[in-house]
Amino acid sequence: MCNRAVPAGASSHYYLGLTEMKGDDDVLCSLDVSLRSVAICIIDQDGKVRLERSVPSDVSDLVRCLREFGEPIHQVGLEAGTLTQHLTYGLKEAGFDVVCMEARQVNAALSAMRNKTDKNDARGIAQLLRSGWYSRVHVKSVESHYIRALLTSRKVMQRKCIDLENEIRGLLKVFGVKLPMRLRGGAFDAAIRDTIESDPALSHALLPMLQARQMLLETLLELDRRVRRAAHQDSVTTRFMSVPGVGYVTALSFKAAVDDPIRFKSSRTVGAHFGLTPRRFQSGEKDNPGRISHAGDADVRATLYAAANAMLMRSIAWSSLKAWGVRLMKTKGRRRAIVAVARKIAVVLHRMWIDGTEFRFGSEASA
């Protein structure tokens, strides 16, 4: 039987390609993973169920169950999720060939089943693995997940600080206190502390919130220093930051999300991977391009958008990329131009990573 599947991490565009021929006696295993348990389904090449079982979602229990089956297992398939990295590396270390499937595609296939249970989902994933109509997902490295955890911690602290600031602003409006629009960091505390402490009732209600906000701010500043230090200590992200508008957060976020640049066959596909290319609906005589797909990592897409906005609106450094974006802004509008430049930045960063080159500002005359 010929299995049609995507080579691991070949491109952000999900497509179907030929893989190795499977023998008639090859056994396939699928896992429907939840937080506490995993539903296992083992089938042969004819689709006959050989084993169905539910075990705890620990690598040791999974490996023990698969080895107790008594026959060599050709592939183990599972849907991409929160436990993907942990289970994939654990099963690979135990000697199994693991296939991680694209979650939206698996969900679309399983939605045709009338009854949704973990057992039926495991059977459906097994049949997808057998037929080959799936898209293989790249499982990021442990180092990449460490970086993402650091970036996520920083973002959570930043969001909590902003939430507390907005709550305090809203409560003070009732008493006629109107704060300036732009107050960040220590300036926010300095602007309202005297007002709060001068009123015993306000102090009783809002001072604990202000103190909590100050503690969160100190944590945010420490995490920001760690993110900045990690970006400046890495040669790849340091090279990324030579691009006008690309800061340490954008550089580190992009590196952690891509993880392995070789998994993209072409740099042009990186923009589509992060949802910066238009959707397309074509059927018969209809061919309607839509808005950008918003696929992939939303945080990376947001940082690329911020980098493009900084390049076009705030950076004074000239480059042919900025000149192209400015011309596009005059014809297509500001938002479309920023999205287009964000996609270009993703392509440029990937090419710089692959080639080991610096950012080329281009010829001013040619721009």
N, C-alpha and C positions, 0 to 999 in steps of 0.2 A: 504493500500500500504506500502511496506517495503522500507524504504529509506536507501541506502547504502552510508555511509560517514565516514570520519575519525574522531574519537574522538578528541576533541580540543587539539592540541599540543602533540599528542601521540608520534610522532616520526618524525625524519627528512626524513625518507623514506616514500614517499607518497603511501598509499595503501588504499584499500577499506574495510570497516568493517561495521557491522550491527549497526544501531541505532534504535531509538524507532519506533514503529508502528504509522503511521499517520491515523487519522480517515478519513472517506469518505467526511466529510464536511470541512476539514481543508483547509484554504486559504493560499497561498504562495505569497510572494512579492519579486520582484527582483529590484535592483537598478543598472543602468549604470551611473557611477559617472564621471563627468568632473569637471573642475575647477569652472565654473560658474553655471552649472545646473546639474540636476539629472533626468534621464528618469526613470519613475516608471512603472512597469508592475505587475499587480496582477492577478493571475490565480487560478482556483480551481484544485482539484485533477484529473479532467478529462483533464486538459490542456486548458480549455476554458478561454479566456481572459475576465476578469471582469472589469478591469480598466487600462487605459493607460494615463499617464500624465507627463508633464515636469514641475519641480519646481526648484527654486533656491537651490543651494547646501548648505543650512543651516539646522541645526538640527531642529530648530523650524518649518520651512516650511515643512520638511519631516514628522515630528510628526503630524502636523496639517492635512496634506493630508491623512495620514494613518488612523487617527482617524475619519476623515470625511467619510471614506469608509463605516463605520457603522457595519462591521462584524469583529470578532476577527481574527487576522492574526497569523498563526501558526509560521512561520519563515520569516525572512527578509534576503535575500542573496545579497551579493555584491562582486565584484572582488577586490583583494588586490591592493592598490595603495597609493598615497600620502595622501589622505584624509581618509584613512581607520580608523586610530586610533580615529580621531575626530568624525567621524560619528558613529562608532561602540559603543564607550562609551556613546555618546549622546543618541542613540536609546536604548541601554540597560538600561540607567537611566530612560527612558520613559516607560520601561516595555516590550520591544520587544526582542525576541530571535533572535540574529543576527548571521549569518553564513558568514564568510569571506573565499572566495574561492581562491585557488592557481592560480595566474595570467597566467602562461604559459599554464596550463591545460585549462583554460577558453578560452584563445586566440586560442588554437588548435581546440577547439570545435566550436567556432564562425567562424573560417576561412572557414568552409564548406558552410557558407551562401553566396549567390551570391551578395546581396546588403548589404553593411555595413552602417548602420545608428544607431544613439543612440537608436531609437525605436526598431529596429531589435535586437540590442545587448541586450537590456533589456528583450526582449522576449526569446532570446536564454539562458540568465542566468536563467530566470524563469524555462525553461524546464530542465536545468541542475539541478536546485534545486529540481524540482519535481522528476526527475529520480533517483537522488542520486549519479550520477557518477561524483563526484567532490572530491577534497582533501581540507580538512578544514585547514586553516592557523591560527596559534597562533597570536593574536593581543597583541603586547607588551604593558607594563605598561607605564604610563606617566613618571615615574621616569627613566625608561630605555631610553625614548626618550630625556629627559633632558641630560643624560650622553652622548648619541650619538651626540646631538647638540654641546656639549662642545668639544668632540673629533673631530668632523667635523670642527669646527671653528679653532682648533689648526692645523689640517691638511691643511686647506685652506691657512692659514697664512704661514705655512712652504713651501707649494708649490709656493706661490707668491714670497717669498724671494729667492727661488732657481731660479725661472724664471728671476727675475731681475738680479741676480748674473750672470746667463748665458748670458743675453743680454749685460751686461756691459763687460764681458770677450770678447764676440764676437766683440764688437765695438772697444775695445782697441787693438785687434790683428791687425787691419788695420794700426795702428800707431806703430806697432812693440813692443807693451807692452805684454809680456807673463807672466801671473800670475801662481803661483804654483797651482797644482791640488787640494790640500786640504786646502781650506781657508773657515772657517765657523765662524759665529758669528761676534764679533768685530774685529777679525783678518782680515777679508775681507776689512772692511772699512779702517783700519790702513794701509793696504798694498797698496791701490790705491789712497787714498785721496790726498797725496802730489803730485802724478803724475798728477792728474786731475787739482788740483788748480794751478800748475806751468804753465799750458798752458791755456791762456784765452779762446781760442776757445773750447777746451775740457771742460773746466769749465762751459762754457755757455751751452753746450749740455748735459753733463753727470752729473753735480752736482745735479740738481733736482732729477734725477733718483736715485742717491746715497742717497740723503736725504729721499726719499720715501722708499727706501729699509731699511734705519735705523729705520724709524717709524714702518714699518711692523715687523722688528726684535724685537723691544721692545714689540709690541703686542703679537708676538709669544712667547716670554719669559714669559710674564704674563699669557698667556693661558696655557703654559706648567707647570707653578707653580700651577695653579688651577687644572689641571689634576693630577699632582703628589699629591697634597693635598687631592683630592677626593679619590684617590686610597689608600693612607695611613690611611685615616679616616674610611675606610670600612673594617670590619673584614674578609669578604670573599676574597676581592682582596688582602688584606695583606697576607692571607694564600696562595693565588695563587703565590705571589711573592717569596715564599720560594722555588719554583721550579727553578733550575738553568736555566738561559737564559730568564726567564719570567720577564719582567719589568712592570712598572706601566701602560704603554699604552696598552700592551698586556692583562694584567689582567683586566683593566677596560673595554676594548673593548669586551673581552670574556663575562664578566658578563652582559654587556648591551645587547649583541646579544642573549644570551641564555635566559635572563630575569627570566624565571621560570624553574629550572632544572627538576622539576617533570614531565614536559611535554614530556621528553624523557624516554621511557620505559627502554632503555638500554644505558649505557654510550658509547657503541661501535658505536651507530648510530650518535653520535655528529660529528665524522669525516666526515661522508657522508653529514651531514647537511651543513657543510662549504665547500663542494666540494673537499675534500682531498682523496676521494676513486676513483678508476678507473671506467670509463664507461664500459659497456659490451654490445656487439651486438651478440645475439645468434638467429640463424634461421636455422632450419634443421641441416645440418652437420657443419655449421659454428658456431664458438664460439670464438669471437675475443675480448679479453680485450683491452681497449684503454687507453688513457691518463686520468688524473683525470678529474672529471666532471666540476670543476670550478663553481659548484652551490652555492647558498647562498651568504652570505655577503663577498664581495671581500676584504674589509678592514680587517676583522677579519682573513681571510685566509692569508693575507699578514703579519699580526702581528704574527700569529702562525708560519709562515715560518721563519720570522726573529728571533723568539725565539728559534726555532730548530737550526737555523744556529749559533746563539750565543752559544747554549749549546754544539754543536759539535766542533766549530772552535775557540771559544774564552774563554769559561768558563773553569776554572781550577778545579771546584768542580766535584768530581767523583760521578757517580750514575750508577745503573744497566741500566737505560734507555740510558744514554750516551754510555755505553759500547756496548749495542745492536746496537745503531746507527753507532758506529765506525766499528763494524764488518760488518754491512750492506753496509757501504760505500766502503769497500774493494771488495765486490762482485757485488754490483749493481751500484756503482758510487755515486758521491757526491750529485747530485741533487735529485736522487730518495731516497737516504738515508735521506736527509733533509725533503722531503715531508712525508716520513714514520714516522719520529720522530715528525713532526708537528701534524700529525694525532694522534699519541700516546699522545702528550701533551694535545690535546683537550679532549681525553678520560680521562686522569689522572685528569685534572682540574675539569671536571664534576663529577667524582667519589669523589674527595676531597670535592666538594661542597655538594654532597648528603650525604656523611658519616660524614662530619664535621671533617675530619682527616687531618693530616699534610702530606707533601710529604715524601715518603719512599725512601731513597737512595739505599736500598737493600744491599745484602751481596756481598762484593768484590770477595769473593771466588767463589760464584755461577755464577758471571758474567764472 
